[in-house]
Amino acid sequence: MTIHIFNTPEAFQSYHHLSDPTDLLLLIEDAVYLCLSQDLTTDPRIKILVDDVKLRSISLSPTLSYISYAEWVSLTDLHQNSVSWGRP
């Protein structure tokens, strides 16, 4: 089980298919803009860093799964590895 951390929409588009069904996909920084252009509800593995959404003045949607920094830290304990993906 791996946490895949995406910090840009381009990174998510390019690399999210490399994840395993047991992995977690975390959108941070500018990757949270995907909330505005994609249906992220189809994959329950996707989590979105709520602080980055708020910093960008994006409205929170009740259908998406948001996590805090503290929850992110807790999730790292549950996952064996983490991989950060940036611009391709």
URVEN-V529205 format. One record per residue. N is the residue number from 0. RES is the residue in one letter. NEAR is the number of other ideal C-beta (glycine too) atoms within 8 Angstrom. Layout:
N RES NEAR
N RES NEAR
This chain:
0 M 9
1 T 12
2 I 12
3 H 15
4 I 10
5 F 14
6 N 11
7 T 11
8 P 10
9 E 8
10 A 14
11 F 14
12 Q 7
13 S 8
14 Y 11
15 H 10
16 H 4
17 L 5
18 S 10
19 D 6
20 P 5
21 T 4
22 D 12
23 L 11
24 L 13
25 L 15
26 L 15
27 I 10
28 E 8
29 D 8
30 A 13
31 V 14
32 Y 10
33 L 11
34 C 13
35 L 5
36 S 6
37 Q 5
38 D 4
39 L 11
40 T 6
41 T 4
42 D 7
43 P 4
44 R 9
45 I 11
46 K 12
47 I 15
48 L 16
49 V 10
50 D 8
51 D 12
52 V 13
53 K 9
54 L 6
55 R 9
56 S 4
57 I 10
58 S 3
59 L 9
60 S 6
61 P 4
62 T 4
63 L 11
64 S 7
65 Y 10
66 I 11
67 S 9
68 Y 7
69 A 6
70 E 8
71 W 11
72 V 8
73 S 8
74 L 13
75 T 9
76 D 6
77 L 6
78 H 12
79 Q 4
80 N 7
81 S 9
82 V 8
83 S 6
84 W 11
85 G 6
86 R 5
87 P 5
